[in-house]
Amino acid sequence: MLKGIVTVSLKQDVLDPQGQAVLHSLQTLGFPEAQNVRIGKSIEVWLEESDSQKAESRLKEMCEALLVNSVIEDYSFEIVED
């Protein structure tokens, strides 16, 4: 069995209000060196597949079909042995 780890983040030109709120909180708590925060998500998908290239292809299809909103998000992924 293989595991796909997808990392999703907002595109650079998309406003990230959650990141801005976290940045403000960090600075208020005494972390002035924090200058920018972007919030993203990590998605783990276990694949019943032994061929890593096939798993990679299927995971990419999953990202494009459901897991990622390509209008406002970028993503990367890796396949690892579970």
N, C-alpha and C positions, 0 to 999 in steps of 0.2 A: 504494500500500500504506500502511496506517495501523498505528501501534503503540499498543497499550494498555499503560499503566503502572499496575499495581495495587499499592497500599500496604496491607499487612495488619498489624494490631497487636492485641495482646490487649485485651479489654475492660478498662476501668478497674478493675473489681472482681475481676478474675482475677489470682491470684498469679503473679508472673513471676520464678521462681527464677534464670533466666539473667541477667535484668536486675539482680537483687540481687547475684549473684556479680560482675558487671562493676562495679557500684557499689562493692562492697567493695574490689576490686582498684584502682579509680581512687583511692579514698581512701587505700589503703595506699601507692600510688605518689606521694602528695603532692598530690592534687587534692581538698582538703577542700570546695571549693565545689560539687562534684558531690553533689547531694542526692537524686536519684532517677534511675533508668535503666530504660527499658522497651525491650525488644528486639522488633523486628518484621521484616518481610521485604518485599522488592519483587519483583514478578513482571512480566516484560515478555512481551507476547503480540503477535506480528505478525499482522495480519489482512489477508487479501486482500479488501479492501473499499474503495470510494472514498467512500461516503456515511458521514460521521462519526456521524450519528444512528443509523444501522443498526449501525455498529460498536459504538457505545456500548451499544445494546440487547443485542447479542450478547455483549459482554464482561460485562455485568451477569449474563446467564444463566450464563456460564462461572463467574463468581465464586460464584453461588448453588448451582451444581451440583457444583463440584469444588474451586475454588481457595481458598475461605474456609469455615472451620467457624464458622457464624453463632452457635453456642451460646457460644463463648468468644472469638470474634474480631470486630473491626470492620474495615471496609475503605473505601477511597476509590480512585478511579481517574481517569485522564485519557487522552484520545485525542490523539495527536500525529502529525504527518506524519513519515514515515520517509524 
